[in-house]
Amino acid sequence: MHDEHAIRSRRSEGEVILLSAGPGDLELLTLKAAKALAMAEVLLLDELVNPRIVELAPHARVIRVGKRGGCRSTPQAFICRLMRRYALQGARVVRVKGGDALLFGRAGEEIAFLRQAGIRVGIVNGISAGFAAAASLRISLTHRDHCHGITFVTAHTRDHGEPDWAALAATGTTLAIYMGMGRIESTAGALLRHLPATTPAAIVQSASQPEETQLLTTLGRLAADAQRSGLGSPGVILVGAVLAEASAFAPLPMSMPAGARVGG
């Protein structure tokens, strides 16, 4: 009886789960994610999440809270208030984010907001697009013959500036650049001031999804080849010596249809 009372008490408080939907292939969801979705009562769905994920949450009210760079987006403050409202009503809220929720997804802001409101927060990890891109290229991001680590970086700082590309280039790590397709020319130009033009580079657009397209090239040709190939968001840019391990690596890509590899 005591245990049942404790369960009812916890349930009446409501909760929010920040759930990682991965790069798009629903088969890459974790079992923990599938269980959380099945129990969800309110689903707050990000723009880049595979829309079929709602099939795994049959009992949930679905609210789309899209956020996409360069487009009209749901304000972050409004999303936070939605989570708080439904959680305080006692609902099990699942906030679905693309990739891994803890990487460039404003999870820190949401966790702080919910904690301040006294709301319990759970995290379900997932596969980030950078790892999905590496799997598609069949490379190790930390191949010990080429580097000693990997650096995940967003091309957009909070003040709309740019990261310290000189410092990043000096790390000797593989660079996984997120949200960089809109400023790929300036990013490549900044890195070329510190890295050789022959440095292997790649773009994987829509990693893990049927429409996935790969571009294998060099840093010196990255921006021009991306433009010629018509690549855009969502795409992950990878830069570093490990990219030379990608099968059929070639510095001069050919134009290929969507879903195919560009460059080999």
C-alpha positions as CSV (number, residue, x, y, z in Angstrom):
1,M,0.0,0.0,0.0
2,H,2.8,2.4,0.9
3,D,4.5,1.7,-2.5
4,E,1.3,2.4,-4.4
5,H,0.8,5.7,-2.5
6,A,4.4,6.7,-3.4
7,I,3.8,5.9,-7.1
8,R,0.6,7.9,-7.1
9,S,2.3,10.8,-5.4
10,R,5.2,10.9,-7.8
11,R,2.8,10.5,-10.8
12,S,0.7,13.5,-9.7
13,E,3.7,15.7,-9.8
14,G,4.3,15.2,-13.5
15,E,7.7,15.0,-15.2
16,V,9.5,16.0,-18.3
17,I,11.8,13.7,-20.3
18,L,14.3,15.2,-22.7
19,L,14.3,12.4,-25.3
20,S,17.0,12.0,-28.0
21,A,15.4,11.0,-31.3
22,G,18.7,10.3,-33.0
23,P,19.6,11.3,-36.6
24,G,16.4,10.2,-38.2
25,D,16.5,6.4,-38.6
26,L,13.9,5.2,-36.0
27,E,15.8,1.9,-35.7
28,L,18.5,3.8,-34.0
29,L,16.3,4.8,-31.1
30,T,17.2,3.1,-27.8
31,L,14.9,0.8,-26.0
32,K,14.6,3.3,-23.2
33,A,13.4,5.9,-25.7
34,A,10.8,3.6,-27.1
35,K,9.5,2.9,-23.6
36,A,9.4,6.6,-22.8
37,L,7.4,7.3,-26.0
38,A,4.9,4.5,-25.3
39,M,4.2,6.1,-21.9
40,A,4.1,9.7,-23.1
41,E,1.0,11.8,-22.5
42,V,2.3,15.0,-24.1
43,L,4.8,15.0,-26.9
44,L,6.7,18.2,-27.8
45,L,8.2,17.4,-31.2
46,D,11.2,19.2,-32.8
47,E,11.3,20.1,-36.5
48,L,14.1,17.8,-37.6
49,V,12.7,14.7,-35.9
50,N,11.4,11.9,-38.0
51,P,7.6,12.6,-38.0
52,R,6.8,8.8,-37.8
53,I,8.1,8.8,-34.3
54,V,4.6,9.8,-33.2
55,E,3.5,6.2,-34.0
56,L,5.5,5.1,-31.0
57,A,3.5,7.4,-28.7
58,P,-0.1,6.3,-29.4
59,H,-1.5,7.9,-26.2
60,A,0.2,11.3,-26.4
61,R,-1.1,14.7,-27.4
62,V,1.4,15.8,-30.1
63,I,2.5,19.5,-30.2
64,R,5.0,20.5,-32.9
65,V,7.5,23.0,-31.6
66,G,9.7,23.3,-34.7
67,K,13.1,25.1,-34.6
68,R,15.1,25.3,-37.8
69,G,17.8,27.7,-38.6
70,G,16.8,30.6,-41.0
71,C,13.1,29.8,-40.6
72,R,10.3,30.9,-38.4
73,S,10.7,28.9,-35.2
74,T,8.8,28.3,-32.0
75,P,10.3,30.6,-29.3
76,Q,12.4,28.8,-26.7
77,A,10.6,30.6,-23.9
78,F,7.3,29.3,-25.1
79,I,8.5,25.8,-25.3
80,C,9.7,26.0,-21.7
81,R,6.4,27.3,-20.6
82,L,4.6,24.5,-22.4
83,M,6.7,21.9,-20.6
84,R,6.1,23.5,-17.3
85,R,2.3,23.9,-17.8
86,Y,1.7,20.2,-18.7
87,A,4.1,18.9,-16.1
88,L,2.4,20.9,-13.3
89,Q,-0.9,19.4,-14.5
90,G,0.6,16.0,-13.7
91,A,1.3,14.9,-17.2
92,R,4.2,12.8,-18.4
93,V,5.8,15.2,-20.9
94,V,8.3,14.0,-23.5
95,R,10.3,16.7,-25.2
96,V,11.7,15.1,-28.4
97,K,14.9,16.4,-29.8
98,G,16.9,15.4,-32.9
99,G,20.2,13.7,-32.4
100,D,21.3,13.7,-28.8
101,A,19.4,16.0,-26.5
102,L,22.6,17.1,-24.7
103,L,24.5,18.2,-27.8
104,F,23.6,21.7,-29.2
105,G,19.9,21.2,-28.3
106,R,19.4,23.9,-25.6
107,A,18.9,21.2,-23.1
108,G,20.9,23.1,-20.5
109,E,18.4,26.0,-20.6
110,E,15.4,23.7,-20.4
111,I,16.9,21.7,-17.5
112,A,17.6,24.8,-15.5
113,F,14.1,26.2,-16.2
114,L,12.3,23.0,-15.2
115,R,14.4,22.6,-12.0
116,Q,13.6,26.1,-11.0
117,A,10.0,25.3,-11.4
118,G,10.4,22.2,-9.2
119,I,9.8,19.7,-12.0
120,R,11.5,16.4,-12.3
121,V,13.6,16.0,-15.4
122,G,14.8,12.8,-17.1
123,I,17.3,12.4,-19.9
124,V,17.3,9.7,-22.6
125,N,20.5,9.8,-24.7
126,G,20.6,9.0,-28.4
127,I,22.9,9.0,-31.4
128,S,24.1,12.3,-32.6
129,A,24.3,13.2,-36.3
130,G,28.1,13.3,-36.1
131,F,28.3,9.7,-35.1
132,A,25.7,8.7,-37.7
133,A,27.7,10.5,-40.4
134,A,30.8,8.6,-39.3
135,A,29.0,5.3,-39.4
136,S,27.8,6.1,-42.9
137,L,31.3,6.9,-44.0
138,R,32.6,3.9,-42.2
139,I,35.4,5.8,-40.4
140,S,36.5,6.1,-36.8
141,L,36.3,9.7,-35.7
142,T,39.2,9.0,-33.3
143,H,41.4,6.8,-35.4
144,R,44.6,6.7,-33.5
145,D,46.8,6.8,-36.6
146,H,45.4,10.3,-37.4
147,C,44.3,12.1,-34.3
148,H,43.9,12.0,-30.5
149,G,40.3,13.0,-30.2
150,I,37.2,14.7,-31.7
151,T,35.8,18.2,-31.2
152,F,32.1,18.9,-31.6
153,V,31.4,22.5,-32.4
154,T,28.6,24.6,-33.7
155,A,29.3,27.2,-36.4
156,H,26.8,29.6,-34.7
157,T,27.8,31.2,-31.3
158,R,25.1,32.7,-29.2
159,D,26.1,36.2,-30.1
160,H,26.0,35.3,-33.8
161,G,29.8,35.3,-34.0
162,E,32.1,32.5,-35.0
163,P,34.1,30.0,-32.9
164,D,37.9,30.4,-32.5
165,W,38.8,28.5,-35.6
166,A,42.5,29.0,-35.0
167,A,42.3,27.3,-31.6
168,L,40.1,24.5,-32.9
169,A,42.5,23.8,-35.8
170,A,45.4,23.7,-33.4
171,T,43.8,20.9,-31.3
172,G,44.8,18.3,-33.9
173,T,41.4,16.6,-33.4
174,T,38.7,15.7,-35.9
175,L,36.2,18.6,-36.2
176,A,32.5,17.7,-36.3
177,I,30.8,21.0,-37.2
178,Y,27.1,21.3,-36.7
179,M,24.8,24.0,-38.1
180,G,27.5,25.1,-40.4
181,M,26.0,24.7,-43.9
182,G,24.6,28.2,-43.9
183,R,28.1,29.7,-43.5
184,I,30.3,27.0,-45.0
185,E,32.2,29.4,-47.1
186,S,33.4,31.6,-44.2
187,T,34.0,28.5,-42.0
188,A,36.2,26.8,-44.7
189,G,38.0,30.1,-45.3
190,A,38.7,30.5,-41.6
191,L,40.0,27.0,-41.2
192,L,42.2,27.3,-44.4
193,R,44.2,30.0,-42.6
194,H,45.4,27.4,-40.2
195,L,45.1,24.0,-41.9
196,P,46.4,22.8,-45.3
197,A,44.0,22.9,-48.3
198,T,44.6,19.2,-48.7
199,T,43.1,18.3,-45.3
200,P,40.4,15.7,-46.0
201,A,36.8,16.9,-45.4
202,A,33.3,15.6,-45.8
203,I,29.7,16.5,-45.5
204,V,26.9,14.1,-44.7
205,Q,23.4,15.5,-45.3
206,S,20.5,13.8,-43.6
207,A,22.7,11.1,-42.1
208,S,21.0,7.7,-41.6
209,Q,18.0,8.6,-43.6
210,P,16.9,7.3,-47.1
211,E,17.8,10.7,-48.7
212,E,21.2,10.8,-47.1
213,T,23.9,12.2,-49.4
214,Q,27.7,12.2,-48.8
215,L,30.3,14.6,-50.1
216,L,34.0,13.5,-49.8
217,T,36.4,16.3,-50.6
218,T,39.2,18.5,-49.2
219,L,39.1,21.6,-47.1
220,G,40.3,23.7,-50.0
221,R,37.4,22.6,-52.2
222,L,34.8,22.1,-49.4
223,A,32.7,25.2,-50.0
224,A,32.7,25.1,-53.8
225,D,32.0,21.4,-53.9
226,A,29.1,21.7,-51.5
227,Q,27.6,24.5,-53.6
228,R,28.0,22.5,-56.8
229,S,26.4,19.5,-55.3
230,G,23.5,21.4,-53.9
231,L,24.0,20.3,-50.3
232,G,22.4,22.1,-47.4
233,S,20.9,21.6,-44.0
234,P,20.6,19.3,-42.1
235,G,24.3,18.5,-42.8
236,V,27.3,17.7,-40.6
237,I,30.7,18.9,-41.7
238,L,33.7,16.7,-40.8
239,V,37.3,17.9,-41.1
240,G,40.4,16.0,-40.3
241,A,42.9,13.4,-41.4
242,V,40.6,10.5,-40.4
243,L,38.4,11.4,-43.4
244,A,41.1,9.9,-45.6
245,E,40.0,6.5,-44.3
246,A,36.6,6.9,-45.9
247,S,36.1,4.3,-48.6
248,A,36.5,5.6,-52.2
249,F,37.9,8.9,-50.9
250,A,38.5,11.3,-53.8
251,P,39.2,15.0,-53.8
252,L,37.2,15.7,-56.9
253,P,33.6,14.8,-56.3
254,M,31.1,14.0,-59.1
255,S,27.5,15.0,-59.1
256,M,25.3,12.2,-57.8
257,P,21.6,11.8,-57.1
258,A,20.2,12.1,-53.6
259,G,20.8,9.1,-51.4
260,A,24.1,8.3,-53.1
261,R,27.7,9.2,-52.3
262,V,29.1,12.3,-53.9
263,G,32.8,12.0,-54.5
264,G,33.7,8.4,-55.2
